[in-house]
């Protein structure tokens, strides 16, 4: 334990240092100059500060006040005063002194007081360390839960992927496109983290789509398309009512990513800002990646044609603000396509 002593009287400094040397596990630093002592106390992380009241240039009250401005109540302060200076003691308490010693210093009082204050300091440090240990344990447990939740999310998305030939690395690209749009819109980091995990489950409802429709190589009939459209509602039913914020967001995305900004989409015909923002974001990411990816039943569109198609959908299929965020980050879009190439 580190003890700093500030007293302008050399005899007192020598006496207190000698007495503290009898306390196990202590080291001392002594200062006759109050300014130098304060500077050391502010930077030297002491476990106990012992301060005389009557000193030239800066008295003990001012020194304690300036020390407490940095070290709130975490470090005990012992003030040495004359026995009759009760008013000074009251002021010292207001300034942040923890305890007092009367002059002349009595070794039978001094050593026990120092031991007691250092014991309090040890307990405070131990409590602080325990709090940090508990916080770290909570962080590790939370990270473990998040990792298992993320694994569940990916497995759900992969389950849909194995039934749908339109996926591959699609779920990774569209998730990162979605996160890119959200970041450009200034959404907070926690939402972006959830969005990155939730977006891959946008088509999990295709688990409930019959193979004859889902795997049909040609154009769907109107009746078949009505069945296909049900995957948005099925996905919502699979994921809703979860305690997980990621799965709740995934349910929202599954239900809304086929809505159109002008109200012509499905399954509920929502329009404008009635469509959840997550759905408006994922709609752009999903369409862009689907058009620019090669599938068994179609060739990949060029980037130029796809960009023109997105522009034509401004205000009709797509939210203009989300579209501007996406197109305004074109270099990052291309980097994501390269990083998660099929």
GIVENCOR-V399626 format. One record per run of one state. SS is the DSSP state (hx for helix, st for strand, lp for the rest). FROM is the first residue (numbers start at 1). LEN is the number of residues. If there is no record, write none. Layout:
SS/FROM/LEN ; SS/FROM/LEN
//
This chain:
lp/1/1 ; st/2/5 ; lp/7/3 ; hx/10/11 ; lp/21/6 ; st/27/5 ; lp/32/2 ; hx/34/10 ; lp/44/4 ; st/48/5 ; lp/53/7 ; hx/60/9 ; lp/69/7 ; st/76/7 ; lp/83/3 ; hx/86/10 ; lp/96/3 ; st/99/5 ; lp/104/3 ; hx/107/57 ; lp/164/6 ; hx/170/15 ; lp/185/4 ; hx/189/13 ; lp/202/2 ; hx/204/5 ; lp/209/2 ; hx/211/4 ; lp/215/7 ; hx/222/18 ; lp/240/5 ; hx/245/12 ; lp/257/15 ; hx/272/3 ; lp/275/2 ; hx/277/16 ; lp/293/2 ; st/295/1 ; lp/296/2 ; st/298/1 ; lp/299/4 ; hx/303/10 ; lp/313/1 ; st/314/1 ; lp/315/3 ; st/318/1 ; lp/319/1 ; hx/320/8 ; lp/328/2 ; hx/330/10 ; lp/340/3
//
